[in-house]
Amino acid sequence: MEHKERNMQKDNCWMLAAILMICGYFVFTSCSSDDDVVKTSEQGAAIRAMLKSLDWGTDTTYVYGHKTPDADAVCSSLGYAKLMRALGYNCKAKVSSATNRETAYIAGEFGFSLPELKSSVVPQTRLILTDHTDYAQCVDGAREAIILQKIDHHVEGDISNSNIPYVRREMIGATCTIIYEMYRELGVRIDDETAKILLAGLLSDTRNLSMTTTQHMDSVAWEALVTQLHLEDKVDEINRKMADAAINYDGMSDSEILLSDYKDYEIDGIYFIYYGEGTQAVAEAIFGPSLRTGVTYSKENLVRKQIVPKIIEILQGGR
Ligand SMILES: [Mn+2]
């Protein structure tokens, strides 16, 4: 579908180029940049039309990342709420549970305010979800809320897309990269504060472009944001300090440590701990023989986003 649209846009580009040539204009710019401009403005117009058609109601629409938010969850909600406000929609970012130390560090370093905590919403509240796609990760009350949009980079979860007017999912390194793309498509200027917010989420989720989930678009966004903020000489150190803050467990209880970032782990291969009936067969089907009871090991660098589809595949194959 998307491929078809791209082809159509390409055809439109060539048609436009052909018309310009017939009219006797000389086109000096390369075709690829023509293509980009046409594609960007067409997508921007389509998104603006979509936004206009949404049932926004009269109250504030809340933008939420997932529970136990990491920097990408927090920053994608902040960045997207700002984008919506720039276009005239009454949106505000919130967090559904406490932010982590990495996010606190980067917010202090870059000087932006974190969203207020609001752990539940009343029925019929309008929501925009960023960086998650499962009800288990949503703010409490989300099942009775009206979800207007979902912007995410995870494999599909249990939130049905059929009732959500706008869903955008790209399998790239960070949700903040998708938000960056949308600013560009919509022609909304990225001020320095927004650039810092988007870069924070991008650095965290791609670990400064080093994670295996990193895609070309993440590098494009990284380059533009780092250049705008003149951080070429500092970005590596900032990333290192973010990573240090993410694993700073001083003064935390065992359960706080376990729950502080239970979503993504990436450490030269992954120990996969399983417990309960039938789990050994699933774990061994994915990662091979157990090292000892309850533990398998992956030689590959994997993150949760890559493991979950493998588990689903095995479970569905066994039905
Ligand atoms: Mn993310």
py3Dmol code that shows the C-alpha trace and the ligand (Angstrom):
import py3Dmol

protein = """\
ATOM      1  CA  MET A   1       0.000   0.000   0.000  1.00  0.00           C
ATOM      2  CA  GLU A   2       2.672   2.439   1.109  1.00  0.00           C
ATOM      3  CA  HIS A   3       4.866   1.227  -1.740  1.00  0.00           C
ATOM      4  CA  LYS A   4       2.045   1.888  -4.185  1.00  0.00           C
ATOM      5  CA  GLU A   5       1.591   5.400  -2.810  1.00  0.00           C
ATOM      6  CA  ARG A   6       5.303   6.049  -3.124  1.00  0.00           C
ATOM      7  CA  ASN A   7       5.200   4.909  -6.744  1.00  0.00           C
ATOM      8  CA  MET A   8       2.232   7.147  -7.410  1.00  0.00           C
ATOM      9  CA  GLN A   9       4.068  10.062  -5.864  1.00  0.00           C
ATOM     10  CA  LYS A  10       7.071   9.244  -8.011  1.00  0.00           C
ATOM     11  CA  ASP A  11       4.872   9.138 -11.095  1.00  0.00           C
ATOM     12  CA  ASN A  12       3.422  12.504 -10.102  1.00  0.00           C
ATOM     13  CA  CYS A  13       6.923  13.850  -9.718  1.00  0.00           C
ATOM     14  CA  TRP A  14       7.894  12.713 -13.189  1.00  0.00           C
ATOM     15  CA  MET A  15       4.669  14.086 -14.638  1.00  0.00           C
ATOM     16  CA  LEU A  16       5.345  17.427 -13.000  1.00  0.00           C
ATOM     17  CA  ALA A  17       8.933  17.378 -14.251  1.00  0.00           C
ATOM     18  CA  ALA A  18       7.706  16.537 -17.774  1.00  0.00           C
ATOM     19  CA  ILE A  19       5.194  19.416 -17.717  1.00  0.00           C
ATOM     20  CA  LEU A  20       7.894  21.828 -16.554  1.00  0.00           C
ATOM     21  CA  MET A  21      10.174  20.704 -19.364  1.00  0.00           C
ATOM     22  CA  ILE A  22       7.431  21.098 -21.969  1.00  0.00           C
ATOM     23  CA  CYS A  23       6.828  24.630 -20.703  1.00  0.00           C
ATOM     24  CA  GLY A  24      10.469  25.342 -21.471  1.00  0.00           C
ATOM     25  CA  TYR A  25      11.800  25.541 -17.916  1.00  0.00           C
ATOM     26  CA  PHE A  26      15.190  24.161 -17.086  1.00  0.00           C
ATOM     27  CA  VAL A  27      15.197  22.034 -13.990  1.00  0.00           C
ATOM     28  CA  PHE A  28      18.587  22.374 -12.382  1.00  0.00           C
ATOM     29  CA  THR A  29      17.906  20.628  -9.096  1.00  0.00           C
ATOM     30  CA  SER A  30      18.370  16.885  -8.965  1.00  0.00           C
ATOM     31  CA  CYS A  31      15.296  14.713  -9.380  1.00  0.00           C
ATOM     32  CA  SER A  32      15.677  13.228  -5.924  1.00  0.00           C
ATOM     33  CA  SER A  33      15.345  16.592  -4.193  1.00  0.00           C
ATOM     34  CA  ASP A  34      12.308  17.441  -6.393  1.00  0.00           C
ATOM     35  CA  ASP A  35      10.910  14.107  -5.374  1.00  0.00           C
ATOM     36  CA  ASP A  36      11.471  14.855  -1.685  1.00  0.00           C
ATOM     37  CA  VAL A  37       9.852  18.280  -1.849  1.00  0.00           C
ATOM     38  CA  VAL A  38       6.797  16.985  -3.698  1.00  0.00           C
ATOM     39  CA  LYS A  39       6.483  13.990  -1.375  1.00  0.00           C
ATOM     40  CA  THR A  40       6.900  16.132   1.753  1.00  0.00           C
ATOM     41  CA  SER A  41       4.308  18.743   0.817  1.00  0.00           C
ATOM     42  CA  GLU A  42       1.806  16.113  -0.351  1.00  0.00           C
ATOM     43  CA  GLN A  43       2.161  14.185   2.906  1.00  0.00           C
ATOM     44  CA  GLY A  44       1.927  17.409   4.903  1.00  0.00           C
ATOM     45  CA  ALA A  45      -1.329  18.363   3.158  1.00  0.00           C
ATOM     46  CA  ALA A  46      -2.753  14.881   3.787  1.00  0.00           C
ATOM     47  CA  ILE A  47      -1.841  15.036   7.489  1.00  0.00           C
ATOM     48  CA  ARG A  48      -3.303  18.528   7.888  1.00  0.00           C
ATOM     49  CA  ALA A  49      -6.553  17.337   6.292  1.00  0.00           C
ATOM     50  CA  MET A  50      -6.616  14.296   8.572  1.00  0.00           C
ATOM     51  CA  LEU A  51      -6.052  16.444  11.679  1.00  0.00           C
ATOM     52  CA  LYS A  52      -8.845  18.788  10.650  1.00  0.00           C
ATOM     53  CA  SER A  53     -11.232  15.861  10.317  1.00  0.00           C
ATOM     54  CA  LEU A  54     -10.628  14.518  13.856  1.00  0.00           C
ATOM     55  CA  ASP A  55     -13.274  14.819  16.568  1.00  0.00           C
ATOM     56  CA  TRP A  56     -11.168  16.808  19.047  1.00  0.00           C
ATOM     57  CA  GLY A  57     -14.009  17.603  21.437  1.00  0.00           C
ATOM     58  CA  THR A  58     -13.712  20.632  23.708  1.00  0.00           C
ATOM     59  CA  ASP A  59     -11.284  19.445  26.415  1.00  0.00           C
ATOM     60  CA  THR A  60      -7.528  19.053  26.238  1.00  0.00           C
ATOM     61  CA  THR A  61      -6.254  16.017  24.324  1.00  0.00           C
ATOM     62  CA  TYR A  62      -3.531  14.251  26.294  1.00  0.00           C
ATOM     63  CA  VAL A  63      -0.466  12.829  24.600  1.00  0.00           C
ATOM     64  CA  TYR A  64       1.028   9.833  26.415  1.00  0.00           C
ATOM     65  CA  GLY A  65       4.038   7.600  25.893  1.00  0.00           C
ATOM     66  CA  HIS A  66       4.080   4.189  27.579  1.00  0.00           C
ATOM     67  CA  LYS A  67       4.026   3.419  31.299  1.00  0.00           C
ATOM     68  CA  THR A  68       7.428   3.197  32.993  1.00  0.00           C
ATOM     69  CA  PRO A  69       8.447   5.766  30.394  1.00  0.00           C
ATOM     70  CA  ASP A  70      11.924   5.917  28.904  1.00  0.00           C
ATOM     71  CA  ALA A  71      13.299   9.024  27.223  1.00  0.00           C
ATOM     72  CA  ASP A  72      11.759   8.181  23.819  1.00  0.00           C
ATOM     73  CA  ALA A  73       8.307   7.720  25.372  1.00  0.00           C
ATOM     74  CA  VAL A  74       8.508  11.027  27.264  1.00  0.00           C
ATOM     75  CA  CYS A  75      10.142  13.036  24.487  1.00  0.00           C
ATOM     76  CA  SER A  76       7.926  11.726  21.691  1.00  0.00           C
ATOM     77  CA  SER A  77       4.848  12.784  23.699  1.00  0.00           C
ATOM     78  CA  LEU A  78       6.368  16.217  24.432  1.00  0.00           C
ATOM     79  CA  GLY A  79       7.464  16.711  20.827  1.00  0.00           C
ATOM     80  CA  TYR A  80       4.144  15.597  19.395  1.00  0.00           C
ATOM     81  CA  ALA A  81       2.062  17.726  21.778  1.00  0.00           C
ATOM     82  CA  LYS A  82       4.160  20.731  20.687  1.00  0.00           C
ATOM     83  CA  LEU A  83       3.579  19.869  17.031  1.00  0.00           C
ATOM     84  CA  MET A  84      -0.166  19.623  17.571  1.00  0.00           C
ATOM     85  CA  ARG A  85      -0.200  22.942  19.448  1.00  0.00           C
ATOM     86  CA  ALA A  86       1.787  24.608  16.659  1.00  0.00           C
ATOM     87  CA  LEU A  87      -1.034  23.543  14.326  1.00  0.00           C
ATOM     88  CA  GLY A  88      -3.689  24.962  16.650  1.00  0.00           C
ATOM     89  CA  TYR A  89      -4.856  21.859  18.537  1.00  0.00           C
ATOM     90  CA  ASN A  90      -5.234  21.871  22.322  1.00  0.00           C
ATOM     91  CA  CYS A  91      -2.849  19.069  23.317  1.00  0.00           C
ATOM     92  CA  LYS A  92      -0.706  18.457  26.368  1.00  0.00           C
ATOM     93  CA  ALA A  93       1.877  15.769  27.108  1.00  0.00           C
ATOM     94  CA  LYS A  94       1.494  13.729  30.318  1.00  0.00           C
ATOM     95  CA  VAL A  95       3.274  10.746  31.842  1.00  0.00           C
ATOM     96  CA  SER A  96       1.344   7.811  33.305  1.00  0.00           C
ATOM     97  CA  SER A  97       4.108   6.797  35.742  1.00  0.00           C
ATOM     98  CA  ALA A  98       7.360   8.236  37.067  1.00  0.00           C
ATOM     99  CA  THR A  99      10.126   9.122  34.617  1.00  0.00           C
ATOM    100  CA  ASN A 100      13.508   7.384  34.892  1.00  0.00           C
ATOM    101  CA  ARG A 101      16.941   8.743  35.769  1.00  0.00           C
ATOM    102  CA  GLU A 102      18.163   8.931  32.187  1.00  0.00           C
ATOM    103  CA  THR A 103      15.227  11.140  31.256  1.00  0.00           C
ATOM    104  CA  ALA A 104      15.728  13.311  34.351  1.00  0.00           C
ATOM    105  CA  TYR A 105      19.408  13.722  33.477  1.00  0.00           C
ATOM    106  CA  ILE A 106      18.835  14.762  29.862  1.00  0.00           C
ATOM    107  CA  ALA A 107      15.954  17.091  30.739  1.00  0.00           C
ATOM    108  CA  GLY A 108      18.308  18.840  33.190  1.00  0.00           C
ATOM    109  CA  GLU A 109      21.202  18.911  30.719  1.00  0.00           C
ATOM    110  CA  PHE A 110      19.070  20.259  27.856  1.00  0.00           C
ATOM    111  CA  GLY A 111      16.835  22.403  30.070  1.00  0.00           C
ATOM    112  CA  PHE A 112      13.355  21.249  29.138  1.00  0.00           C
ATOM    113  CA  SER A 113      10.468  20.518  31.508  1.00  0.00           C
ATOM    114  CA  LEU A 114       9.127  17.013  31.917  1.00  0.00           C
ATOM    115  CA  PRO A 115       5.393  16.350  31.565  1.00  0.00           C
ATOM    116  CA  GLU A 116       3.248  16.217  34.691  1.00  0.00           C
ATOM    117  CA  LEU A 117       2.242  12.850  36.098  1.00  0.00           C
ATOM    118  CA  LYS A 118      -1.374  11.883  35.459  1.00  0.00           C
ATOM    119  CA  SER A 119      -1.801   8.203  36.119  1.00  0.00           C
ATOM    120  CA  SER A 120      -5.382   7.749  34.943  1.00  0.00           C
ATOM    121  CA  VAL A 121      -7.924   9.355  32.644  1.00  0.00           C
ATOM    122  CA  VAL A 122     -11.719   9.481  32.842  1.00  0.00           C
ATOM    123  CA  PRO A 123     -13.883   7.822  30.166  1.00  0.00           C
ATOM    124  CA  GLN A 124     -14.147   9.670  26.829  1.00  0.00           C
ATOM    125  CA  THR A 125     -10.872  11.543  27.370  1.00  0.00           C
ATOM    126  CA  ARG A 126      -9.212  12.172  24.002  1.00  0.00           C
ATOM    127  CA  LEU A 127      -5.777  10.570  23.790  1.00  0.00           C
ATOM    128  CA  ILE A 128      -2.863  10.456  21.410  1.00  0.00           C
ATOM    129  CA  LEU A 129      -0.493   7.543  22.071  1.00  0.00           C
ATOM    130  CA  THR A 130       3.178   7.654  21.214  1.00  0.00           C
ATOM    131  CA  ASP A 131       5.780   4.879  21.476  1.00  0.00           C
ATOM    132  CA  HIS A 132       3.416   2.071  22.533  1.00  0.00           C
ATOM    133  CA  THR A 133       0.775  -0.153  21.119  1.00  0.00           C
ATOM    134  CA  ASP A 134      -0.384  -2.381  24.011  1.00  0.00           C
ATOM    135  CA  TYR A 135      -3.121  -1.560  26.525  1.00  0.00           C
ATOM    136  CA  ALA A 136      -0.914  -2.955  29.301  1.00  0.00           C
ATOM    137  CA  GLN A 137       1.463  -0.049  28.692  1.00  0.00           C
ATOM    138  CA  CYS A 138      -1.255   2.621  28.457  1.00  0.00           C
ATOM    139  CA  VAL A 139      -2.370   5.110  31.057  1.00  0.00           C
ATOM    140  CA  ASP A 140      -5.137   3.630  33.241  1.00  0.00           C
ATOM    141  CA  GLY A 141      -8.534   4.289  31.692  1.00  0.00           C
ATOM    142  CA  ALA A 142      -7.284   4.133  28.098  1.00  0.00           C
ATOM    143  CA  ARG A 143      -9.774   1.391  27.175  1.00  0.00           C
ATOM    144  CA  GLU A 144     -12.662   3.786  27.817  1.00  0.00           C
ATOM    145  CA  ALA A 145     -10.907   6.768  26.265  1.00  0.00           C
ATOM    146  CA  ILE A 146     -11.117   7.985  22.666  1.00  0.00           C
ATOM    147  CA  ILE A 147      -7.791   7.333  20.971  1.00  0.00           C
ATOM    148  CA  LEU A 148      -7.396   9.844  18.154  1.00  0.00           C
ATOM    149  CA  GLN A 149      -3.908   8.944  16.971  1.00  0.00           C
ATOM    150  CA  LYS A 150      -1.114   6.458  17.549  1.00  0.00           C
ATOM    151  CA  ILE A 151       2.476   7.149  16.509  1.00  0.00           C
ATOM    152  CA  ASP A 152       4.786   4.222  17.169  1.00  0.00           C
ATOM    153  CA  HIS A 153       7.741   2.073  16.146  1.00  0.00           C
ATOM    154  CA  HIS A 154       6.883  -1.281  17.770  1.00  0.00           C
ATOM    155  CA  VAL A 155       5.347  -4.404  16.259  1.00  0.00           C
ATOM    156  CA  GLU A 156       1.570  -4.372  16.511  1.00  0.00           C
ATOM    157  CA  GLY A 157       0.183  -4.947  20.005  1.00  0.00           C
ATOM    158  CA  ASP A 158      -3.348  -5.485  21.251  1.00  0.00           C
ATOM    159  CA  ILE A 159      -4.722  -1.990  20.649  1.00  0.00           C
ATOM    160  CA  SER A 160      -6.919  -2.384  17.592  1.00  0.00           C
ATOM    161  CA  ASN A 161      -6.129   0.171  14.928  1.00  0.00           C
ATOM    162  CA  SER A 162      -9.565  -0.036  13.347  1.00  0.00           C
ATOM    163  CA  ASN A 163     -11.085   2.581  15.673  1.00  0.00           C
ATOM    164  CA  ILE A 164      -8.125   4.962  15.601  1.00  0.00           C
ATOM    165  CA  PRO A 165      -8.442   7.627  12.881  1.00  0.00           C
ATOM    166  CA  TYR A 166      -4.690   8.067  12.393  1.00  0.00           C
ATOM    167  CA  VAL A 167      -2.066   5.390  12.979  1.00  0.00           C
ATOM    168  CA  ARG A 168       1.513   5.864  11.929  1.00  0.00           C
ATOM    169  CA  ARG A 169       3.944   3.032  12.493  1.00  0.00           C
ATOM    170  CA  GLU A 170       7.462   2.929  11.152  1.00  0.00           C
ATOM    171  CA  MET A 171       9.933   0.245  12.111  1.00  0.00           C
ATOM    172  CA  ILE A 172      12.778   2.638  12.837  1.00  0.00           C
ATOM    173  CA  GLY A 173      15.009   3.353  15.818  1.00  0.00           C
ATOM    174  CA  ALA A 174      12.954   5.901  17.734  1.00  0.00           C
ATOM    175  CA  THR A 175       9.453   7.333  17.848  1.00  0.00           C
ATOM    176  CA  CYS A 176      11.146  10.742  18.122  1.00  0.00           C
ATOM    177  CA  THR A 177      12.482  10.186  14.596  1.00  0.00           C
ATOM    178  CA  ILE A 178       8.927   9.733  13.305  1.00  0.00           C
ATOM    179  CA  ILE A 179       7.918  12.964  15.073  1.00  0.00           C
ATOM    180  CA  TYR A 180      10.915  14.709  13.456  1.00  0.00           C
ATOM    181  CA  GLU A 181       9.741  13.492  10.042  1.00  0.00           C
ATOM    182  CA  MET A 182       6.258  14.822  10.711  1.00  0.00           C
ATOM    183  CA  TYR A 183       7.557  18.298  11.598  1.00  0.00           C
ATOM    184  CA  ARG A 184       9.371  18.286   8.256  1.00  0.00           C
ATOM    185  CA  GLU A 185       6.390  16.999   6.301  1.00  0.00           C
ATOM    186  CA  LEU A 186       4.099  19.572   7.902  1.00  0.00           C
ATOM    187  CA  GLY A 187       6.582  22.398   7.371  1.00  0.00           C
ATOM    188  CA  VAL A 188       6.557  23.299  11.082  1.00  0.00           C
ATOM    189  CA  ARG A 189       9.807  24.871  12.261  1.00  0.00           C
ATOM    190  CA  ILE A 190      11.764  22.846  14.799  1.00  0.00           C
ATOM    191  CA  ASP A 191      12.884  25.363  17.418  1.00  0.00           C
ATOM    192  CA  ASP A 192      15.937  24.596  19.571  1.00  0.00           C
ATOM    193  CA  GLU A 193      13.907  23.330  22.510  1.00  0.00           C
ATOM    194  CA  THR A 194      12.035  20.907  20.256  1.00  0.00           C
ATOM    195  CA  ALA A 195      15.313  19.832  18.639  1.00  0.00           C
ATOM    196  CA  LYS A 196      16.707  18.994  22.094  1.00  0.00           C
ATOM    197  CA  ILE A 197      13.592  17.043  23.064  1.00  0.00           C
ATOM    198  CA  LEU A 198      13.608  14.987  19.846  1.00  0.00           C
ATOM    199  CA  LEU A 199      17.360  14.372  20.007  1.00  0.00           C
ATOM    200  CA  ALA A 200      17.067  13.153  23.622  1.00  0.00           C
ATOM    201  CA  GLY A 201      14.582  10.426  22.657  1.00  0.00           C
ATOM    202  CA  LEU A 202      16.580   9.512  19.562  1.00  0.00           C
ATOM    203  CA  LEU A 203      19.859   9.194  21.494  1.00  0.00           C
ATOM    204  CA  SER A 204      18.246   7.035  24.152  1.00  0.00           C
ATOM    205  CA  ASP A 205      16.366   4.601  21.921  1.00  0.00           C
ATOM    206  CA  THR A 206      19.186   4.140  19.382  1.00  0.00           C
ATOM    207  CA  ARG A 207      21.992   4.581  21.942  1.00  0.00           C
ATOM    208  CA  ASN A 208      23.515   7.257  19.719  1.00  0.00           C
ATOM    209  CA  LEU A 209      22.703   5.322  16.492  1.00  0.00           C
ATOM    210  CA  SER A 210      24.494   2.176  17.687  1.00  0.00           C
ATOM    211  CA  MET A 211      21.497  -0.124  18.245  1.00  0.00           C
ATOM    212  CA  THR A 212      20.622  -2.713  15.619  1.00  0.00           C
ATOM    213  CA  THR A 213      17.154  -1.154  15.262  1.00  0.00           C
ATOM    214  CA  THR A 214      18.686   2.093  13.916  1.00  0.00           C
ATOM    215  CA  GLN A 215      17.600   2.956  10.368  1.00  0.00           C
ATOM    216  CA  HIS A 216      18.710   5.485   7.765  1.00  0.00           C
ATOM    217  CA  MET A 217      15.970   7.947   8.788  1.00  0.00           C
ATOM    218  CA  ASP A 218      17.302   7.966  12.366  1.00  0.00           C
ATOM    219  CA  SER A 219      20.718   9.014  11.062  1.00  0.00           C
ATOM    220  CA  VAL A 220      19.147  11.749   8.931  1.00  0.00           C
ATOM    221  CA  ALA A 221      17.254  13.135  11.943  1.00  0.00           C
ATOM    222  CA  TRP A 222      20.334  12.809  14.198  1.00  0.00           C
ATOM    223  CA  GLU A 223      22.501  14.734  11.721  1.00  0.00           C
ATOM    224  CA  ALA A 224      19.983  17.551  11.342  1.00  0.00           C
ATOM    225  CA  LEU A 225      19.307  17.921  15.075  1.00  0.00           C
ATOM    226  CA  VAL A 226      22.961  17.702  16.162  1.00  0.00           C
ATOM    227  CA  THR A 227      23.923  20.281  13.508  1.00  0.00           C
ATOM    228  CA  GLN A 228      21.119  22.655  14.485  1.00  0.00           C
ATOM    229  CA  LEU A 229      22.171  22.481  18.142  1.00  0.00           C
ATOM    230  CA  HIS A 230      25.937  22.669  17.393  1.00  0.00           C
ATOM    231  CA  LEU A 231      26.494  19.523  19.447  1.00  0.00           C
ATOM    232  CA  GLU A 232      28.940  17.790  17.091  1.00  0.00           C
ATOM    233  CA  ASP A 233      31.696  17.753  19.733  1.00  0.00           C
ATOM    234  CA  LYS A 234      29.443  17.027  22.689  1.00  0.00           C
ATOM    235  CA  VAL A 235      26.913  14.453  21.540  1.00  0.00           C
ATOM    236  CA  ASP A 236      29.052  11.396  22.343  1.00  0.00           C
ATOM    237  CA  GLU A 237      29.632  12.574  25.897  1.00  0.00           C
ATOM    238  CA  ILE A 238      25.970  13.471  26.395  1.00  0.00           C
ATOM    239  CA  ASN A 239      25.023   9.995  25.170  1.00  0.00           C
ATOM    240  CA  ARG A 240      27.520   8.402  27.560  1.00  0.00           C
ATOM    241  CA  LYS A 241      26.132  10.348  30.502  1.00  0.00           C
ATOM    242  CA  MET A 242      22.586   9.371  29.513  1.00  0.00           C
ATOM    243  CA  ALA A 243      23.629   5.706  29.388  1.00  0.00           C
ATOM    244  CA  ASP A 244      25.337   6.044  32.799  1.00  0.00           C
ATOM    245  CA  ALA A 245      22.223   7.636  34.296  1.00  0.00           C
ATOM    246  CA  ALA A 246      20.111   4.823  32.815  1.00  0.00           C
ATOM    247  CA  ILE A 247      22.078   2.229  34.781  1.00  0.00           C
ATOM    248  CA  ASN A 248      22.567   4.254  37.945  1.00  0.00           C
ATOM    249  CA  TYR A 249      20.720   2.178  40.536  1.00  0.00           C
ATOM    250  CA  ASP A 250      22.116   3.843  43.659  1.00  0.00           C
ATOM    251  CA  GLY A 251      19.616   3.786  46.486  1.00  0.00           C
ATOM    252  CA  MET A 252      17.024   1.749  44.591  1.00  0.00           C
ATOM    253  CA  SER A 253      15.374  -1.465  45.853  1.00  0.00           C
ATOM    254  CA  ASP A 254      15.573  -4.716  43.837  1.00  0.00           C
ATOM    255  CA  SER A 255      12.040  -4.329  42.560  1.00  0.00           C
ATOM    256  CA  GLU A 256      12.595  -0.672  41.626  1.00  0.00           C
ATOM    257  CA  ILE A 257      15.631  -1.755  39.633  1.00  0.00           C
ATOM    258  CA  LEU A 258      13.748  -4.564  37.911  1.00  0.00           C
ATOM    259  CA  LEU A 259      10.829  -2.312  37.004  1.00  0.00           C
ATOM    260  CA  SER A 260      12.848   0.767  36.054  1.00  0.00           C
ATOM    261  CA  ASP A 261      13.414  -0.375  32.463  1.00  0.00           C
ATOM    262  CA  TYR A 262      11.922  -3.776  31.953  1.00  0.00           C
ATOM    263  CA  LYS A 263      11.281  -3.224  28.262  1.00  0.00           C
ATOM    264  CA  ASP A 264      14.603  -2.977  26.445  1.00  0.00           C
ATOM    265  CA  TYR A 265      17.921  -4.626  27.195  1.00  0.00           C
ATOM    266  CA  GLU A 266      20.926  -4.828  24.936  1.00  0.00           C
ATOM    267  CA  ILE A 267      24.216  -6.169  26.286  1.00  0.00           C
ATOM    268  CA  ASP A 268      26.376  -8.183  23.844  1.00  0.00           C
ATOM    269  CA  GLY A 269      23.938 -11.062  23.647  1.00  0.00           C
ATOM    270  CA  ILE A 270      20.960 -11.536  25.956  1.00  0.00           C
ATOM    271  CA  TYR A 271      20.173 -13.894  28.799  1.00  0.00           C
ATOM    272  CA  PHE A 272      16.549 -14.906  28.475  1.00  0.00           C
ATOM    273  CA  ILE A 273      14.953 -15.991  31.738  1.00  0.00           C
ATOM    274  CA  TYR A 274      11.834 -18.130  31.521  1.00  0.00           C
ATOM    275  CA  TYR A 275       9.488 -19.443  34.174  1.00  0.00           C
ATOM    276  CA  GLY A 276       6.240 -21.384  34.047  1.00  0.00           C
ATOM    277  CA  GLU A 277       4.604 -24.217  32.178  1.00  0.00           C
ATOM    278  CA  GLY A 278       5.559 -24.511  28.514  1.00  0.00           C
ATOM    279  CA  THR A 279       8.024 -21.620  28.563  1.00  0.00           C
ATOM    280  CA  GLN A 280      11.147 -23.789  28.286  1.00  0.00           C
ATOM    281  CA  ALA A 281      10.056 -25.127  24.884  1.00  0.00           C
ATOM    282  CA  VAL A 282       9.354 -21.607  23.592  1.00  0.00           C
ATOM    283  CA  ALA A 283      12.627 -20.173  24.904  1.00  0.00           C
ATOM    284  CA  GLU A 284      14.686 -23.050  23.508  1.00  0.00           C
ATOM    285  CA  ALA A 285      12.936 -22.891  20.134  1.00  0.00           C
ATOM    286  CA  ILE A 286      14.097 -19.287  19.837  1.00  0.00           C
ATOM    287  CA  PHE A 287      17.496 -19.240  21.521  1.00  0.00           C
ATOM    288  CA  GLY A 288      18.636 -22.869  21.601  1.00  0.00           C
ATOM    289  CA  PRO A 289      19.399 -25.199  24.560  1.00  0.00           C
ATOM    290  CA  SER A 290      19.183 -23.779  28.097  1.00  0.00           C
ATOM    291  CA  LEU A 291      22.412 -22.848  29.871  1.00  0.00           C
ATOM    292  CA  ARG A 292      20.763 -24.079  33.062  1.00  0.00           C
ATOM    293  CA  THR A 293      17.163 -24.522  34.132  1.00  0.00           C
ATOM    294  CA  GLY A 294      15.279 -21.312  33.465  1.00  0.00           C
ATOM    295  CA  VAL A 295      17.969 -19.533  31.448  1.00  0.00           C
ATOM    296  CA  THR A 296      18.791 -19.438  27.738  1.00  0.00           C
ATOM    297  CA  TYR A 297      21.233 -17.171  25.983  1.00  0.00           C
ATOM    298  CA  SER A 298      21.173 -15.300  22.666  1.00  0.00           C
ATOM    299  CA  LYS A 299      24.450 -14.656  20.865  1.00  0.00           C
ATOM    300  CA  GLU A 300      22.747 -11.985  18.785  1.00  0.00           C
ATOM    301  CA  ASN A 301      22.173  -8.424  20.013  1.00  0.00           C
ATOM    302  CA  LEU A 302      18.425  -8.333  20.364  1.00  0.00           C
ATOM    303  CA  VAL A 303      16.000  -5.879  21.892  1.00  0.00           C
ATOM    304  CA  ARG A 304      12.486  -6.558  23.096  1.00  0.00           C
ATOM    305  CA  LYS A 305      11.010  -5.317  19.803  1.00  0.00           C
ATOM    306  CA  GLN A 306      12.846  -8.140  18.011  1.00  0.00           C
ATOM    307  CA  ILE A 307      12.175 -10.861  20.592  1.00  0.00           C
ATOM    308  CA  VAL A 308       8.404 -10.452  20.914  1.00  0.00           C
ATOM    309  CA  PRO A 309       7.664 -11.285  17.238  1.00  0.00           C
ATOM    310  CA  LYS A 310       9.761 -14.472  17.591  1.00  0.00           C
ATOM    311  CA  ILE A 311       7.780 -15.530  20.666  1.00  0.00           C
ATOM    312  CA  ILE A 312       4.462 -14.825  18.919  1.00  0.00           C
ATOM    313  CA  GLU A 313       5.595 -16.816  15.874  1.00  0.00           C
ATOM    314  CA  ILE A 314       6.457 -19.865  18.004  1.00  0.00           C
ATOM    315  CA  LEU A 315       3.239 -19.665  20.047  1.00  0.00           C
ATOM    316  CA  GLN A 316       1.041 -19.318  16.963  1.00  0.00           C
ATOM    317  CA  GLY A 317       2.915 -22.097  15.169  1.00  0.00           C
ATOM    318  CA  GLY A 318       2.198 -24.391  18.116  1.00  0.00           C
ATOM    319  CA  ARG A 319      -1.586 -23.851  18.014  1.00  0.00           C
TER     320      ARG A 319
END
"""
ligand_1 = """\
1
MN
Mn 10.739 4.036 21.645
"""
view = py3Dmol.view(width=600, height=400)
view.addModel(protein, "pdb")
view.setStyle({"model": 0}, {"cartoon": {"style": "trace"}})
view.addModel(ligand_1, "xyz")
view.setStyle({"model": 1}, {"stick": {}})
view.zoomTo()
view.show()
